[in-house]
Amino acid sequence: MSKFQLSDKAFDRVNIIFVSIVTLIIIYPLIFVISASISDPQAVNTGKMWLWPVDLTFDGFVRVFQNKAIWVGYKNTIIYTTVGVCIHLFILLPAAYALSRKELMAKKFILWFILFTMLFNGGLVPTYLVVRSVGMLDTMWAIVIPGVVGAWSVLVARAFFQQTIPDQLIEASKIDGANDIYLFMKVVLPLSLPIIAVMALFHGVALWNQYFSALIYLSDESKFPLQLILRQILILNEVSADSASNAAGAAQSFAQQVKTASLVKYAVIIVSALPLLIVYPFLQRFFVKGVLIGSVKE
């Protein structure tokens, strides 16, 4: 018995050490970026700043937030993310619940059809032609509608409904006179908060970080999402720094441009990631429960 206790203690210590190392590896880049965004760029570039801020300066954040396009990008991204998540859940939850029921006709065919989309897609050019042909080009819907529901999301939500919503509950509700719509709205959805939170978070993060679709489908700058605005800011700072370096007698200007570009780079990372870092703790309880779907069967 003592041997088992010693081995258990040793195993626990190894796990603690391993988890601690992984945690440090994950947390250090976040702390570094935060510190670098408010530190003197020279201290960052020379390695003087490796963890905590050195020579505090908020010039990077000031320059970022002085740009009115940042606020336009924030507004657009919030709208795109909110609308996209609502449409995503509106389509995903009924579809996944229907596929989880045994009485659904042609369920195997539908599942194979969904799985097929995980292996093949139309590609960039055909997708662009479809978006243009339906009149979504240079509109919010070009960001929201393509990829609004993925096969992986449907399969995960279906597995949740199969394991969480017992058949006895469905049968009892139908005996009491509940139709399918009432059953789904009043019985199934209140029991499905974990999967709703997980799917909303996953899809919301994808929409929040989306910039490639906007780069392809949008040309009106007033409709650009935040990520595309931040990309432009970084590119403009790099271009201005390069222009200053090529000008005669502009050594001081070049040094200032490089310093500003470095500050803006780290400030942009914080600005784009901060909303998600704020939202996540509120969804963590549901998220932890939802990601364990399928790990334990009763």
N, C-alpha and C positions, 0 to 999 in steps of 0.2 A: 504493500500500500504506500509506503514511504517512497519507493522508487517511482511510482506513478505520480505522486505529488511533486517530487523533484523534477521529473520530466515535464509536468504541466507548468511548473514555475519557469523552467528554462524556456519552454515554448512561448509562454506569455511574455517573457523578457525580450525574446527575439522579435516577436510581433510588435512590441512597443517600440523597439529600436527601429525596426523597418518602417513602421507607420510614421515615426518621428522624422526619419530621413526623407520620406516621400512628402510629408507635410512641408518641411523646409524647402524642398525643391520646388514645390508649388507656390509657396508664399513668397519666397525671395524675389522672383521677378516682379510680383505685384508691388512689394515694398520698394524695390529699386526704381520702378517706373514712377511711383508717387513721389519718391524723394528726388529723382532726377528732374521732374517737372517743376520743382520749386527750388532747385539748386543752381548755382553758377555753372554754366555749361563747361567752362574751363576745368572746374573741379571734377565734373563728370568725365570729360574726355581724358584727363590725366590720371584717372583712377583714384583721386583723392576722396571722392564720394563713392562709397561702395555699399552703404546701407542707409545711413541717416542723412538728412539734408545738410548741405554745406553752403554757407553764404546765401541765405534765403532770398528768393526773388519770385514775384508772382507776375512778372512781365509776360510770360508765355500765356497764362490764362487771360490776362488783360487783353492781349492782342487777339486771342481766339474769340473772346466774347464781344469785342468791339466790332467784329465782323457781323453785319446784320444777316448775312446769308446763313450763319450758324443757327439763328433762331428760326428762320424759315425752314431749314433742314430738320430741326427738332420738331416743328409743327407737322411737317409732311410725314416724317417717320412715325410719329405718334399716331397720326391718322391712318397711315398704311398698316401699321402693326395692329391697331385696334380693330379696324375693319377686316383685315385679313384673318385674325384669330377668330373673330365672330363667325365669319363665313366658313372657316376651317372646321370649327366645332359644330356648326349647323349642318354640315354635310357629313362629317366624320361619325358623330355619335349615332344618328339613326342608321347609317349604313353598317357600322360595326355591330350594333345591337341586332339588326335584322340578320346579319350573317352568323350571329351566335345562336340563333334559334334553330331547333331541329326541324321545324315544320316548314322552313323556307324552301320553296321549289327551286331546283337547279342551283343549289348552293355550291356544289363542287365545281360546276362550270364557271360560276362567278368568281370563286376563289382562284381558280387557275388563270382566269382572265386578269385578275388583279396581280397575281404573281408574275405574269408575263411582262407587266409594265415595270417590274423591278429589274428585268434583264435588258430590255430594249426601250429606246425612246426615239422620238422623231429627229432629234438633233437641233442645233442652233438655227440653221437657215430655215428649215421647214416650220419650226416654232415661230420664228420672226414673221414668216409669210402668213401664218394663221392669225397671229396677233394683229398684223396690219389689215388683213382681209375682213376681220370682224370689227374693225374700227376702234381698237383699244390702244393703238399706237399713240404715244405721248399723252397718256391718261393714267390715272391711279390704277385702273383695272389691269394694265399691263404688268404691274408689280404684284398685285394681289391675286389675280385669277390663275395664271399659269403655275402649276404646282401647288394648288390650294390644298389638295389632299394627296398624300403619298400612300403607296401600298404598305409600307412599314407601319405607318400610323394606324391604318385600318386593321392590320393583323394584331397589333398590340392591344388596341381597344377591344377587338373581338375576343381575345384571350381573357381580358379582364372581365368582360360581361359573362363569359362562360364559367369562370371560376368564382365570381363574386355574387352573381344573381342566381339564386337557386330556382330550379324548376317548380318546387313546391310553392314558392312565393308567387310566381307567375300564375300557377293554377288557382291558388287561393284568391288572388285578385280577380281573376276572370269569373270565378264562382260568385264573387260579390257583385258582379255586374260591370266590372271595369273593361272598357274597350282598349284597343291597342294603343291609341294615342294617349288616353288618360293613364294607362299603365306605364307608358314610357316617361311621361312628363312628371307624374306624381310619385311613382314608385322607383323606377330605374335611375333617373337622374339624381335624386337626392342621395342615393347610395353610391354614386359614381364620382364624387368630388376628387378622389385621388387621381383617377385617369384624366379627368377634365383638366386638373391643374398641370399634370405632366404634359399632356398634348398641347395645352395652351402655352406653356413655357417653352417647349421645344420649337413650336412653330413661331412663337413670338420672337425668340432669339434669332431664328433664321431670317425673319423679316427685318428685324432691327439691324442686323449686320449685312443686309442685302445691298449690294452696290452694282453687281455685274448686270443684273436685269435693267436697273435704272440707266446704266451706261449704254445699254443696247437700245432700249425702247423709249427713253425720254430725251428730248432736246430742249424743252422749256426749262430754264434754270429755276423758275419759281416753283417747279414741281419736283426738284431734286430732293432726294432723301438726305439724311444727315451724313451717311457714310460717303456719299458722292461729293458733298460739300467739303468734308474733311480731306478727302483725296485731292480736291482742287487746291485747298489751302497748302497742303504739303508740297504739291507740284509747283505752285507759284512761289513758295519760299525757296525751293531749290533753284528754280529758274532765275529768280532775282539775285540769289547768291552767286550763281554762275555768271550773270551779267556784270555784277560788281567786280568779280575777279578779272574779267577781261578789260575793264576800263583802266585807263592809265591814271596813276596817282590816286587810286581808290582803295588803298590797302586798309585804311581805317574803316571805310564803308563796308568792305568785304568782311572784315572781322566782325563787325556788328551784325551783318546779315547772317553769317554763319552761326553766331551766338543766338540770334533770334530764331533761326530755323531749328536749331537743336531744342530750344525751349518749347517752341510750338509743336514739335514732333511729339514730345512726351505729354504735353498738355492735351493734345488732340486725342491721344489714347485714353486718358482719364475721362475726358468729356464724353467720348463715345461709349465707354464701358460703365460709367457711373450709374445710369438709370437701371441697368440690369442688376448691378450689385445691390441696389436699394430694394428692388422688387423681390429678388430671390429669397431673402429671409422670411417673407410673408408666405411664400409658397413651399418652404422647405418641408414642413410637416407632411403635406400632401405629396410632395415630390418624392420623399424618401419611401413612403408607402407605395407609391405608384410604380417606382422603378423596380420593386421587388415582385412585380407581377410574374407569376409562373414559377417562382423559386420554391414555393411551398404549396403543396396540394393537400387539402383536407380530405 
